[in-house]
Amino acid sequence: MTELRVTHTADLDAGTRRALRALLELTFDGGFTEEDWSHSLGGMHALLYAEGTLIGHAAVVQRQLLHADRVLRTGYVEGVAVHPGHQRQGHGGRLMAPLERIIRDGYELGALGAAEDAQRLYRGRGWLPWLGPTAALTPAGIVRTPEEDDAIHVLPVGPPLDRTSELICDWRVGDVW
């Protein structure tokens, strides 16, 4: 039996933060950086437990994306992870459901960067691939991010979007998307 909890970063105690960090490092197999950790904090977390042990996590944090000269208040999904021993059991969808409700009720847009093997999950839940070029608003100005062009997915909940046009994310250290 599993238990799903939704909470803000401010309400994560030290033990939960340690367990969460360990889960993310295990799941991302050494590809989870200090910047990635920072990007996963400051928003709402969906935490999935099995017999008291944390086995899944997803977070939504606020970002600003620029589309067609409009700044969109965006719920950006970060740190989606399910313990390797519990994958392919529907846990990813259970984690995403409360975050999608938060996005629909609190933001103009949902967005995330999806690894190739996770795109089927997101598309099955109504997330749409961004078809246009991606870029980041950096200290040096707008810089194209072509390596992200096939990974960015959106959950439109506000104004109409032209998914073939450019989408620009706000600046942050580490992976900008």
N, C-alpha and C positions, 0 to 999 in steps of 0.2 A: 504494500500500500504506500502511496506517495502523498505528500502534503505540499501544497503550493502556498507560498507567502509572498505578498507584495509589500514593499517597504521603501522608504527613502534612504539614501546614503547616510544621512544624519542619524538614522536609527539602527545602523549596523554596528553591533558591538565588536570588540576587538577579536574575539574568537571567530565570529562569522566572517569578518574581513580576512583573517588568516586562512580560513577554510576556502573562502571564495578565491583568494589569490592562488592558493595551491591547485584548486580545480582548474582555473584558467591556464596556469602554467602547464599542467598535465595535459589538458585537452589540446592546447596549441603547440604541444611538443617542442618547447624551447623557443617558439616564435612569438612569445608574449613579452613585450618590453615594458619598461617603467612608464613610457609614454602611453602605451596601450592601457595600462592599469589606470593612469590618470584620466584617460578618455572615458573609462567605464564608470567613473564616480561623478557624483553631483546631481543625480537624477533618481528615477524610480527603478527598483530592482524587482524582478520576478525570481524567486528562489525556490527550487524544487528539492524536497527532502525525501529520502527513502529510509525508513527506520531510523530517523534522526540524523542521517548523514546527508550532507549537501551533495546532490548529484547533478544539478542543473542550474543555470543562471542566464539571464538576459537583462539588459538595462536599456532604458530610454533616457537620453540627456537632451537638453535644449541646445540647438545650433541655429545659425542663420544661413540659409541658402539663397542665392541670387538667381532669379529666373526672369528673363524678359524685362530687365530693369526694375524688378520688384523683389524686395527682401521678404522671404517667407520664414515665419517662425516654424521651425522644424523640430519634430521629435526624431532624434537620430538614435538608431538601435546600435548598441555596443556590447561586446563581451558575451555573445551567445555561445554557450558551451554546455554540453552534456557529457558526463563522465563516460569514457570509452566503454565501460562495461554495461552501460545503460542506453546506448544509442540504438536508433532504429526501432524505438518502442512508442513513438508518438510524443515523447517528452518535449521536443522542440516546439511543437504546436501548442502544448500546454503552457510553455513559457511565453510564447508570443501573444497568446490571446489577451491577457490583461494589458500588455504593453500597447497592443493595437487599439484597445478601448481608450487608453490614455491618450494616444495619438489622435484618434478620431474626435475626442471630446476636448482636447487642449491645444491642438496645433493646427496649422494650415497645411502641413505636409508631413508625411513620414518618409524617412530615407534610411538606407543602410548600404554598406558595402558587403556583397555576398561572395564568399568563396565559391568556386565552381561547383563543388559537391553539395553546397547548401542551396543553390538557386532553385532547385525543384521544390523544396519546402516552402520558400517564400512565394514563389509564383503560384503554388497551389493554394495559398492563403490570400491571393489577390494583389500581391506586390507586383509591380510592373517594371521591367527592365528600362533603364534610361537609354534612349536610342541615339541621343545627340552627344556632342563632345562634352567632356568634363574639364573643370579647371578649379584652381584655388586662388583666393584673394590673399596674396602673400605680402610681406613687407616690400618686396620688389615689384609689386603690381600683380595683375592677373597672369597666372602661369598655367598652361595646359597640363593636364594629368592624364595623358593617353593610356597609361597602364591601368587606369581605373574605368575606362570607357565601357567595358563589358561587365563590370561588377556592380555598378550602382543600380539600386532598385528603389522605387518610390511607392508610397501608398498615398495617392491623391485623396485629400479630404476637404480641400478648400477651393481656391480659384482654379479655373481650367488651366491645364498645362500643355505646352507643346513639347512632347517628349523627344522631338528631333532637334530641338534647339539646345544651346549651351546651358549647362547647369554649373554654377560656381559655388564652392563651399567657403565658409569662413576659415581664417587661419588658425592653426594650432601646431604645436611642436610635435614631431613624430609624423606618423601617417596622417596626412591631412584629411583623407577620406576614411 
